[in-house]
Amino acid sequence: MTRTVRLTTAQALVKFLASQYSERDGVEQRLVTGMFGIFGHGNVAGVGQALLQAQVESEDGATGDGVLGSLPYYLARNEQGAVHAATAFSRARNRRQVMAVTTSIGPGATNMVTGAALATTNRIPVLLLPSDQFATRVPDPVLQQLEDPGTLDVTVNDVFRPVSRFFDRISRPEQLIPSLMNAMRVLTDPADTGAVTVALPQDVQAEAHDWPLAFFAKRVWHIGRPVPEPAALARAVELIRSAKRPLIVAGGGVIYSEASEELRAFATATGIPVSDTHAGKGAINWDHPSAVGGVGSTGSAAANELARGADVVIGFGTRYSDFTTASHTIFASEDVRFVNINLLGFDAAKHGAAMLVADAREALRALTTELDGWEVEPAYREEAIDLDAAWQRVVDECYHREQTPLPAQTEVFGALNELMGPEDVIINAAGSMPGDLQCLWRASSPVQYHVEYAFSCMGYEIPASLGVKMALGDDHEVVAIVGDGTYQMLPMEIATIVSEGVKVIIVLLQNHGFASIGALSESRGSQRFGTKYRMRSSSGRLDGSTVPLDLAANAASWGADVLRCGSMAEFRENYGRAAASDRATVLYIETDLLGPNPPGSAWWDVPVSQVSTLESTQKAYAEHLDNQRGQRTYL
């Protein structure tokens, strides 16, 4: 006879999650380490009650079949911020551990959609538990329920379907068993992962059921390392051996695979230059002889010069976004061919590549063995070294402009790059900063550079700093750098950071507008329209005086310490004070909205109006047509 225990669906959920483990390379650890959330009428008496009961039982030292496993709960201030924090946590743990997020129904649930899209776009696992309307439909329509006259089966949670790698709705308690098993499968898939959404009707959460005890037994989910298929490996080796000017593009897959040591060894042995994407920066240390920096629209001049002449491009763990390919213009050689090493066949097949569906670490080891004795010509190796050396001189100029009266943001980046240690973490996501950082940041380790640029979501940085700090601990200084535009999107998780006693540093740059979109608007003929924070003038436009914002005071109101920096010298001094503190600290500094930014060396395709009465737009469209001529489809 099957042994059972009577629990509510929510209690069973918590007990199950507390019993799940992941394993890779012999290292076993809890898979779901905690739950962020905000309680409302949809989850307060379901998941909320279950979390409370688990905590009380844990404190009382209770034992027995019906006892729930403890799952720490963290009170967030915004549901989107909670998902960002959970996603950043998983990324910092190289996708081997995750956190869950619980919300009420309606707006609490839909607030998570942006976070879900970010996680799935970045291939980062996160478990989302939005509450849902009554499964019985008796109190229909319930508060915050969306009604569709065409069907009673649609709820707001259906918007999670296109932005989740797995979606399910639990309308009966026993459905939880196959649903959670599949949820764990996707959360621990090294390739096909992202947001996992399990919608929980509020009445089902509180419904009791007799659960088989075997459902709650410790379960270990093994994260594999697929090895290269011999024939595919042979094809890749043959193509690389034929190359005269090969170039490596190191993506996030190298870091998630923890293959940096193997990448350095491969580059040292073969002499192939190594460029990187945002997700892959730090996969090879910036001062390695083969490192040439970021590639693509916001890449270094060194990497982009090599990319234009590359005859074989070797992509490790990259999805080839339009910024990496400079909108299909940067790999310009007429006969360029691709070798793509990726766990996901969808990415490995891009650009008509020779596909190697495998773990990056295993692939690098195999390629190093098979290419033993082969290396690029000495002249090509020296060319790459010389190009990078020239670019490093540009970096030094950008880092030490000594601009007055307001510094350029690149000076702030330079100070941070010099003050932060190799195991400290810089966090950014949107605006002009990611472009400048990919160009300039000298990453010494795989952990140091945490820039979210797949979804490039404003508001990610502050909650991400919480997630990264929770993942890495006090041995790592975690620094989130935000502009005033991003800050105004999602500052409220500072309160969560403070309430949890987490020490992070937030660098807040005030420039009274959108620097990135302003520059893009100007370059595309739209004259920075609508991109500055200005009062509405008598003309009817937003071109009056500066809006009297005091973001430093706002940051202090959330409970953080705030240090105002009137100069770069004061910024450096205050960074030392913030690093020495055990409290969350905001460094506030005003910077120049107009830059200057690093010199660009590649293009990005943003459509320009084909007809216009504005001379600026007409000129921009002519330039757009000129740049478009370099676009191509890689076959």
N, C-alpha and C positions, 0 to 999 in steps of 0.2 A: 504494500500500500504506500502511495506517495505521501511523504510527510509534508505538511503545509503549515503556514503561519498566516494569521488573519491581520492584514494591514490595509490601510487606505492606499489608493493608487499613488498619492504623493509620498507616503511613507515608504512604499515599495521602491519608488524612484530613488529616493535618497539612500536607502539601504543598498540598492544595486550599485549606484554610482560610487559609493564608498568602498566597494569590493573589487573595483576594476583597476588593473595594473597594465603598464606597458613595459616592453623589454626590447632593448637593442644592444647588441655586442655584449650580452651577458649582464647588462645593468638593468635592474628591475626597479620600478618606482610607481607610486600612485599615478593613475592616469588623470582623474579629475580631482584637482587639489582644493577646490573651493567653489563658491557661488556668489557672484555679484547679483544685486537685484534691488528693486523698489517694490514694495507691497501695495496692492490695491484690492478692491473687492474681488478681483478675479483670482488672486493667489494667496491672500493673507491667511485664509482659513484652510488652505490646501497645502501648497508647498511651504508656506510660512510656518504652519503648525508642525509639519514634518521636520523642518530644520530645527525648530525649537525643541521638539521632543528628542531629536538625535543629540542635541547639545546637552540637554538636561541628563539624559541617560548616560552620556559620556562622563559628565561631571560626577554623577552618582556612582560610576564604576559598575553599572548594571551589566549583567551577562545573560545569555539565553538566546533562543532562536528568534524571538520577537524584537530583540534590541536592534535599534538602527545604528548604522555606522555614522560616525561624526563627519560632517561636511561643513567646514568653516563658511560663515556668511559675511559678506561685506556690503554695507549699505552705500549704494551709489547715489548720485544726485540727478543723473540724467541717463536714460536707458541707452542712448547711443554711446555716451561716454563709457558706460559699463562694458559694452561690446568691444570698444576700442582698447580698454584696459585688458580685457581677457585675451584679445587677439595679440596684443603686444607681449603679454606674458608667454603665450605659446610660441611666438616667434623667438623670444629670448631663450626659450628652452629647446630651440631647434625642433619644434613640433612634436616633442615626445611627451609633453604634458599639456593639459588644457584646463580651462575654467568654464563654468556654466554661468548663464545669466537668466534670472527669472523675472517676469514682468506680469502686470495685470493685463486685462484685455483692452482692446481699443487703442487709444493713443499711446499707452505704455508699450504695447506690442509694436505698433508701427514705428515708434521712435527707434527701434532696433534695425530697421530695414537697411539704412545706410551703412551701419556697422557690419551687417551680414554681407552686403555687397563688397565691402572692403576686404573682409576676411576671405571670401571666395575668390575674388580677383587676385589676391596675393597668395592663394593656395595655403592659407593658414587655418588650422582646425579650431573651431569654437563651438560650444554647445549652447543653443538658444532654446529657452523654454517659455514661450509666450502663452499666457492664459487665453482661453477662448470662451465663446458663448455657451449656454447650457446645451449639452448633448440631448437632453430630453425635450427641449424646446417648449417646456411648460410655461415658464415665465417669459414668453416671447412677445415683443423684443425686450431684452434685458438692457440695462443702462450701458451705453457705449457700443451697442451692437449696430453693425451696418446691415441695413435691409436691402435686399435685391428683389424687386417684384417678380423677376424671372425665375428665381430658384431660392430655396431656403438652405441650400448646401454651401453657399459662399459666405466666408467671413473675411475680415480684414487680414487675417493671417495667411490667406492665399497669396498675398503679395510677396511672401517669402519664397514661394516656389522657384521663380527664376534666379534668385540670388543665393540659393542654398544648394549644396551638393547632395543633401538628403533632406526630404521633407515628409512629415507624417502628422496625422491628427488622430489622437486617441479618443475614440467615442465609446469604448468599453474597456474596463480595467485590464482584461486579459490580453488586449492588443498591445499593451506595454512591453510584453516579453519579446516578440519578434521585432518590434520597433526599436527598442534599446539595443538589441544585439546588432542590428544594422547600423544604428547610430555609432556604436563603438567601432564597427568595421571601417566606416568612413573617417572617423576621427583619427584612426591609427594607420590609414592608408598613406604610404609615403609619397604617393603621386596624386591620386584623385581625391583631394580633400578640400575643405573649406568650411563654410557655415553648415552646421547640422541643426535643423529646426524640428522640434517635436512640440506640436501645439497641444495644449492641455485644457479641455473644457473645464470650467470651474466646478461643475457638479461631479464630474468624473474624478477630479483630484481628491475629493473628500469621500468617495465611494469605497466601501470595504470589499475585500475579495480574499479568498483563500489561495495564497501564493505557494507554489512548490519551493521548498527550502533550497533546492539545487540552483534556483535562479539567483540566489544571493551568495553562493560559494565564491571564493576568490577565483578570479579569472584573469589570466595574463594574455594580453594581446601582443603578439610578436611582430615587431616592425622589421621587415626584411631588408636585405641589400641585394637586389637582383643583379646577377653577374652578366657580363656581355655574352651574347650568343656568338659562338666561334666564327661563323661565316660573316656575321655583321662586323665583328671585330676585325677580321681580315680585310674587309672592304674599306673600313675606316683607315686602317694602317696603310693600305695601298695608296689611298688618296692623299694622306698626309705626307707619305714618302715622295709623292710626285710634286709637292709644293716647293716653290722657290721663295715665296713671301707669305707664309702662313701667319695667322693672327688668332689668338685665343680670346673668346668672350666669356668671362667668368660671371655666371649668374648666381642667384640665391641658392640654387641647388647645391653648389659647392659648399656653402656655409652650413645648410641644413644637414648635409651628409657628413659634416665635420671632416672635410677632405682638404683642408688648407695645406697641411704638411705634404700631402701627395701632389697637390698642384705646384707647390714650390719645387719639389723634387723633379717633377716632369719638366717644368720650365727651365730649371738649371741644366738638366741633361740635354734637352733639345735646343735650347736657346730661342724658343718661340716666344715672341712678345705676348704679354698678358694684359688685355684691357678688361674693364669691368662694367657692370650695370649698377644701378642703385642698390639692388638687393644683394649684389655680389661684391660690393666694395669692402675691402678688408680680407677677402678670400686669399689674396696674396698681399703681403706687406708692401707699402708704397715704395720703400727703398730697396726692394729686391731688384737685381740687375735687369730682370725681364719685365718688370711692372711699368706700364705706360699710362695708367690712369683710366678715367671714364671714357666711354665711347658713345658717339651719337650726338643728338641735338645739343646736349649740354655737356659734352665730353671735352677732354683736353685736346689741344692742337696736336700733340704727339700721337695719341691713339687714333685720332681721325685721319691724320696723314697716312698712317700705316693701313688703316681700314680702306682708304681709297685705292690703295695699290695691292691689297691682299688678294692672292689667287685661291687660297683655301682658308675659310673661316671655321674655326672649331669652337662650337658653342657648348659650354658645360652648364647645364641647369638653368638656361635662360629661355624665356618665352618670346623674346624678340619683339618688345613693344615698339611703337613708332618712334619713341625717343631713342631707343637703342639703334635702330636702323636709320635714324634721321629721315623718317618717312620714306624709306626705301631709296635713299640717295647716297648713303655714306659708303656702302660696299659697291664701289663704282667700276671695278675691273670688268670688262666685257665677259671674261671667262671665269668669273669667280664661282667657286663651288663651296658647299657647306658640308661639314660633318657635325651632326647634332647629337650630343649625349644628354639624355633626359629620361627620367622615370616615367614620364607621361608621353605616350606615343603621339598624342595630339601636338605636343610641342616639338618632339623629335622630328616630325615629318615636315616641319615648316621649311620653306624655301627650297623644296626639291632636294632635301639633304640626304646624304648617306646616314641612315638612322642607326643609332646605337642605344637601344632602350635598356638602361642599366643605371645602377647607383653610381653617383659621381666618383666616390672613393674607389669602388671596385673597378670602374672603367679607367681611372687614372693609373691605378696599379697595373692593369693589364696592358694599357698603351705604353707605359714606361718600359715594361718588359719587352714587348714586341718591337719597339722602336730603339732598342738598345744599340748604341753605336751610330745612330743617325742623328744629325743635328743640322740646323740651318747654316748657311754660309757665314763665315766670320764678318764679312762686310755688312750683311743684313743685321746681324746682332749688334754691331757697332752703330749702325744707323739708328736703331731703336733706342740705344743708350743715349746717343747725342740728341735725338728729338726730345726725349724725356728730360734731359738736363736743361735744354732750352726752355721747356715748359716750366720746370721748377723755378727758374728765374722769374717767370711771369707770376707764379704763385707768390713768391716772396714780395714782388711789387704790390700785388693785390692785398696781401696781408699787412703791409706796412706803408700804407699810403700817407698816413699822418695828415688826413684831410680835415680842414676846418671850414666853417665853425662846427659842422656836424660830421661825424665819421661816416664812412661808407660801411654797409653791413659786412663787407668782406674783411674789414679791420677787426670786427667783433669775432668773426670766424677764425681769423689768424690768432687772436689772443686765446681763444678757447682751444684751438689745435695745439698751441704751445703749452697751455696750462694743464690740460687734461692728460691723464695717464693712458697707457695703451689698453688697459682693461676697463677704462671708463667709457660711458656710452653717450653719444650725441643723438638726439631724436629730432626729426623734422618730417614734414609731409607735404606742404603745399606752398604756393606762391613762388617768389623768385628765389627763395633760399635753397630748395633742392637743386636747382640748376647751378647756383654758385658752389654749393657743397660738392656736387659730383665733380665739378671742374677742379676744385681747389683742395678739398679735404685730404689730408695725408693719414690714411687709416693704417694703424700699426698692427691691428689684430682683427679677427673675424667678428668680435663682439662690439667693436668701438662705433661702428656706423650703423645707425638704425633709422633709415629714411624710408618712409612709406610712399612709393611713387607709382604703384600699380593703379590705385584708385585716387591717389593724391588728394586726400580728404582733409579739408580745413577743419580744425578742431580735434584732430587725432592726437596731437603732441602731448597735451597736458595729461589726459587720461592714460596715454601710452607710457608716460614716465612712471605712473603708479604701477602698471603691469610689469614693466621691465624691472623696477626696483624690487617688487615682490618676487620676481623670478630669479634675480641675481644676488640680492642681498647687499649687506653693508660694505663689502669689499670693493664695490663698484660705485663710483660717483655717476649719477644719472642726471643728464642735463637736457632738458627740453627747450628748444629755441623757437620762439613764435613771434610773428609780427602782430601789429595791432588788429589787422583784419581777422586773422586766425584766432587770436585771443578772444575777440568778441563773439566768436561762434560757440565756444564751449569752455568757459573758464570754471564752471561750477565744480568740477572734480577736484579743484584745489581744496574744497571743503572736505572731500573724502580723504585726500592725502593727509590733511591736517588731523582729521578725526582718527585715522589709523596710526598716527605717529610716524608716518613714512617720511624719510628725509630725501628730497630731490631738490634740484636747482632748476628754476625756470628763468630763462633769459628772454625778456620782453622788449622787443624793438618797436619803438613808436615812430612812425614816419607819416602818419595822417593820410593813409591811403593804401591802395593795392599796388605794390611796386611791380609785380610780375605782369598782371593784367594791364596795368597802365602802360608799361613798356611794349607789351604785345599790341595793345590798342594803337599806340603811336606808330609802330612799325607796319601795321596793317591799314593805316590811313584813317583811323577813327579818333585821333587827336586826344587820347587819354580821356575820352568822354565817360563820365560816370564812375571814375576810378579813384577820386580823391574824396576824403572826408571834409566836406565844406558845407557851410550854411547856405540855405537858399537865398539868392540875392534878388534885387528888384527886377532883374532881367527874367526871373522865373527859372533860372538854371541853378544847379548846385555848384556855384563858382564864387561864393562869398567868402567870408572869413573862415578860419579853421574852427571846426567843431570843438567846443571846450571840454574835451574828454580828459579825465584824470584816471588813466588805467592803473597807475601805481596805487592810488587810493583804493580803487576797486579790488585789486589783488590783495591788499591788506585787509579789506573787509571780509574776505573768505578765511582769514586766520593765518595767512603766511607772513613771515618776516619779509619786508621789502627794503631793498637798498637802492637808492637812486644814484645813478652814475652820470656825472656831468662831463666826463672826458674818458678817453681810453685808459689813461693812467689810473683814474679812479675805478674804472671797470675792473682792471686787473687786480687792484687792491681789494675790491669788494668780492671778487671771485674767491680770493684766498679766505676771506671772512666766511663766505657761504660754505666753502668746502670744509672749514673747521667746525662749523655749526652742526648740531644734531637735529635742526629743525628745517622744514621746507622753507626755502628762501627764493624770492623773486628779485632778479637783477634787472632794473629798469633803465633803459638808455635810449635817447633820441638819436635817430640816424637819418641820413639823407635819402628821401624818397627816390631821387633820380640817380642813385648809384654813386660812382660808376660800377658797373658789373664787369666780370672777366670778359676778355675778348671772345666772341663766338667763332666757331670754326665749322659749324654744320647748320643745316636747315631744319625747320619743322613746318609741316603742312597745316596751315590754318587758312581755310578759304576766305577770299576777299571778294567783296561785292563786284560783280562783273560790270555793272554800269553805275555811275554816280555823277552828281554835279559837283562833288567835292574834288578839288585838285589833288589833295592828299590821298584820297582813295584811288583815284585814277593812277597815280604814280605807284601806289602799293600794288595794284592789280597787275601793272606791267612787270613789276619785280617778281610777283608771284608766278606769272606765266614763265618768266625766265628760269626760275628755280625749278618749276615743275618739269622742265625738259630733262632734268637729271633723274627723274623717278623711273623705276623699272620694277618688273615682276621677276623674282628670282626663280628660275626654273632649272 
